[in-house]
């Protein structure tokens, strides 16, 4: 697959793996992957779920974030191949602030570091001057989520990841029970912000609809009849839609095929 991708596209191809039960097997695997021509490889320093070749009943469990990251294995890989190695898996053990990123990189001899959980817990991990207070980070995130209409379930998930051990607090329980963006804002004492922001959105929407209606009125063709048509799917046979009825009618009456234009609301 990797060889085909490398040959078939003009963009650099990379891949990511977890380590195998032994250092030797992991290094051999990465060397095989390197020969496919990929540009770089990311290595998560925990073991993947494998079945023993000698006994299918011997099942090795996949290591989870609470297990120590194997920096020594990533380092062995970095020293064995010529392509860039991207170290991953240091959030739980190493990376608590910006300076720890370099510490993890040196411990693995990798060319760079990939960060997931530590960045999700507090995105200001990338700030050289130090972390912003978590409350400030969460409030800023909520503002972006509301302004850009992020679905509340995704917003809620990210905030829960940030709170972590604080989920059992009063605020954490309110967040866990939230069923809308408004309730999330209320849990963080940002109800006024939500109301102000949604009011601005509604005003813009109303203004846009009015302008669109005015433009339609000015461009109205006297030969065109406009009317509101309610589409209730239950009133049509299976697989039949109003568009299909119109298409059949046009064919029967020898009219040009209808053309549709999607208008954003």
Secondary structure as the mmCIF struct_conf table of DSSP 4:
data_model
#
loop_
_struct_conf.conf_type_id
_struct_conf.id
_struct_conf.beg_label_comp_id
_struct_conf.beg_label_asym_id
_struct_conf.beg_label_seq_id
_struct_conf.end_label_comp_id
_struct_conf.end_label_asym_id
_struct_conf.end_label_seq_id
HELX_RH_AL_P HELX_RH_AL_P1 UNK A 2 UNK A 8
BEND BEND1 UNK A 10 UNK A 11
STRN STRN1 UNK A 14 UNK A 19
HELX_LH_PP_P HELX_LH_PP_P1 UNK A 20 UNK A 20
BEND BEND2 UNK A 21 UNK A 22
HELX_RH_AL_P HELX_RH_AL_P2 UNK A 23 UNK A 34
TURN_TY1_P TURN_TY1_P1 UNK A 35 UNK A 37
BEND BEND3 UNK A 39 UNK A 39
STRN STRN2 UNK A 40 UNK A 47
HELX_LH_PP_P HELX_LH_PP_P2 UNK A 48 UNK A 49
STRN STRN3 UNK A 50 UNK A 51
BEND BEND4 UNK A 53 UNK A 54
TURN_TY1_P TURN_TY1_P2 UNK A 56 UNK A 57
STRN STRN4 UNK A 59 UNK A 60
HELX_LH_PP_P HELX_LH_PP_P3 UNK A 61 UNK A 63
TURN_TY1_P TURN_TY1_P3 UNK A 65 UNK A 66
BEND BEND5 UNK A 67 UNK A 67
HELX_LH_PP_P HELX_LH_PP_P4 UNK A 68 UNK A 69
HELX_RH_AL_P HELX_RH_AL_P3 UNK A 71 UNK A 80
BEND BEND6 UNK A 82 UNK A 83
STRN STRN5 UNK A 84 UNK A 88
TURN_TY1_P TURN_TY1_P4 UNK A 91 UNK A 94
BEND BEND7 UNK A 96 UNK A 97
HELX_RH_AL_P HELX_RH_AL_P4 UNK A 98 UNK A 108
TURN_TY1_P TURN_TY1_P5 UNK A 109 UNK A 109
BEND BEND8 UNK A 111 UNK A 111
STRN STRN6 UNK A 112 UNK A 114
BEND BEND9 UNK A 116 UNK A 116
HELX_RH_AL_P HELX_RH_AL_P5 UNK A 117 UNK A 121
HELX_RH_3T_P HELX_RH_3T_P1 UNK A 123 UNK A 126
TURN_TY1_P TURN_TY1_P6 UNK A 128 UNK A 129
HELX_LH_PP_P HELX_LH_PP_P5 UNK A 131 UNK A 133
HELX_RH_AL_P HELX_RH_AL_P6 UNK A 134 UNK A 147
TURN_TY1_P TURN_TY1_P7 UNK A 148 UNK A 149
HELX_RH_AL_P HELX_RH_AL_P7 UNK A 152 UNK A 163
HELX_RH_3T_P HELX_RH_3T_P2 UNK A 164 UNK A 168
BEND BEND10 UNK A 169 UNK A 169
HELX_RH_AL_P HELX_RH_AL_P8 UNK A 170 UNK A 177
BEND BEND11 UNK A 180 UNK A 180
HELX_RH_AL_P HELX_RH_AL_P9 UNK A 181 UNK A 187
TURN_TY1_P TURN_TY1_P8 UNK A 188 UNK A 189
HELX_RH_AL_P HELX_RH_AL_P10 UNK A 191 UNK A 218
TURN_TY1_P TURN_TY1_P9 UNK A 219 UNK A 219
TURN_TY1_P TURN_TY1_P10 UNK A 222 UNK A 223
HELX_RH_3T_P HELX_RH_3T_P3 UNK A 233 UNK A 235
BEND BEND12 UNK A 236 UNK A 236
TURN_TY1_P TURN_TY1_P11 UNK A 238 UNK A 239
HELX_RH_AL_P HELX_RH_AL_P11 UNK A 242 UNK A 252
TURN_TY1_P TURN_TY1_P12 UNK A 253 UNK A 254
HELX_LH_PP_P HELX_LH_PP_P6 UNK A 255 UNK A 258
#
